[in-house]
Structure formats: C-alpha cells, structure tokens
C-alpha cells in the first residue's frame, strides 16, 4: 500500500514527458550543469584571495 508499482512510475514518466516534451528536459539539465560549473568557478576564484590574506605578515 505504501509503495508505488512500476506502472505508477511509468504513468508519471509519461505525464512528465507530455508536459515538458523531448527538448525541455535536456535543456533543463544543461542549465543545471552550467549553474554548477559557475558555482565551482566562483568558489575557486575566491580561494586564492583567501590564501593571499592568510600570507600577510601579522603585527
């Protein structure tokens, strides 16, 4: 009763494909990948600045 059978998941998949179409899902995944890459690039750009501040002499 608590779990879904394979038929439930196939129906859900069919409805999602009808709503979004074939082209929308790959576009969506591509946009997610670009966002993750931009986030990682932003993190890598901030690390050298943080390291430069740690190397400054302390008085």
N, C-alpha and C positions, 0 to 999 in steps of 0.2 A: 504494500500500500504506500509506503514512504518513498519508494524509488520509482524512477521512470524507466519504461522499457525502451528498447531500441526503436520501436515505432513512434513513440512520443518524440524522441530526438530527431528522427527523420522528418517528421511533420514540422517541427520547429525549424530545422535547417531549410526545408522547402519554403516556409514562410519568410525567413530571413533573406533567402536568395530572391524571392519575388519582390520584396520590399526594396532591397538595395541593388539588385541586378548584378550582372557579372563584373562590370567595370568598377563599381564603387568600392568593393571590399579590398582589392589590391591597392587602389588609390589611398584608402584609409590606412592600410598597413604601411605604405610608403611614407605617408605623412608622419606616422608614429615613429618610424625609423629615423627620419630626418630630425624630429624633435629630440630623440635620444642622442643622436650624434652631436647636435648643437649643445645639449646639456653637458655631454662629456668634454667637448671642446672648451666650453666655458669653465668647467672645473679645472682642466689642465692649464688654462691661461691664468687662473688665479693662484695656482700653486707656486710658480716662480716668484711672484710678488710677495707671497707669504714667506718664502725662503730668504729673499733679499732682506726683509725686515728682521729676520732672526739672526742674520750675519752681522748686523750693525753692532759696533762696539758699545758696551754698556758702561756708563759712567757712574 
